[in-house]
Amino acid sequence: MKRKERTKRQRWSYKRSIKIDGHPTSVSLEDGFWNALNEIAASRNVPVSDLVATINKDRQHANLTSVLRLFILDHYRLLASRSPGSKC
């Protein structure tokens, strides 16, 4: 699918600006990952920017977007493993 066609039909990722330790940073993630970050932040009673700052502080990889995706994946894997009857 060509980029223009994909953009017209649906946007796969969204770039948002957030502040990390007072510095504006652009992060591009798919909508589902933004929704997940919002859910995780809400469950911890912190703003998304604070959650991202915490994740950023501990990161060992250069790419923040990849680190955020892996954090979200790990978060939901842990939740799934704690569910009754889970085979994770």
C-alpha positions in Angstrom: 0.0 0.0 0.0 1.4 3.4 -0.9 2.0 5.9 1.8 -0.6 8.4 0.5 -3.2 5.7 0.3 -2.5 4.5 3.8 -2.6 8.1 5.2 -6.0 8.7 3.5 -7.5 5.4 4.9 -6.0 5.4 8.4 -3.1 6.8 10.3 -0.9 4.1 11.7 1.0 6.3 14.0 0.7 9.7 15.6 3.4 12.0 16.7 2.9 13.7 20.0 5.0 16.2 21.9 5.5 15.5 25.5 7.9 17.0 28.1 10.5 14.8 29.7 12.3 16.5 32.5 11.2 19.8 31.1 12.5 19.1 27.6 10.0 18.8 24.8 10.3 15.5 22.9 8.3 14.1 20.0 7.2 10.5 20.1 5.6 8.7 17.3 3.4 5.7 18.3 0.4 3.9 16.9 -2.9 4.8 18.4 -3.2 1.6 20.4 0.1 2.2 22.1 -1.0 5.8 23.0 -4.2 4.3 24.5 -2.2 1.7 26.4 0.2 4.4 27.8 -2.8 6.4 28.9 -4.4 3.4 30.6 -1.1 2.5 32.4 -0.6 6.1 33.5 -4.2 6.3 34.8 -3.8 3.0 36.7 -0.7 4.5 38.4 -2.4 7.9 38.9 0.4 9.8 37.1 0.3 11.9 33.9 1.6 10.2 30.7 4.5 12.5 30.6 5.6 11.4 34.1 5.3 7.8 33.1 7.3 8.3 30.0 10.0 10.2 32.0 10.3 7.3 34.4 10.6 4.8 31.5 13.1 7.1 29.8 15.2 7.3 32.9 15.8 3.6 32.9 16.2 3.0 29.2 19.2 1.3 27.8 18.3 1.6 24.1 18.7 4.7 22.0 15.2 4.7 20.5 12.5 6.0 23.0 9.7 4.8 20.8 11.0 1.2 20.9 11.5 1.4 24.6 7.9 2.5 25.1 6.5 -0.3 23.0 8.6 -2.9 24.9 7.5 -1.4 28.2 3.8 -1.6 27.2 4.3 -5.2 26.0 6.0 -6.2 29.3 3.2 -4.5 31.3 0.4 -6.4 29.6 2.4 -9.7 29.6 2.8 -9.4 33.4 -0.9 -8.7 33.8 -1.8 -11.7 31.6 0.6 -14.0 33.6 -1.2 -13.0 36.8 -4.7 -13.8 35.4 -6.4 -16.9 36.6 -6.0 -19.8 34.1 -3.2 -17.9 32.3 -0.9 -20.1 30.2 1.8 -17.3 29.9 
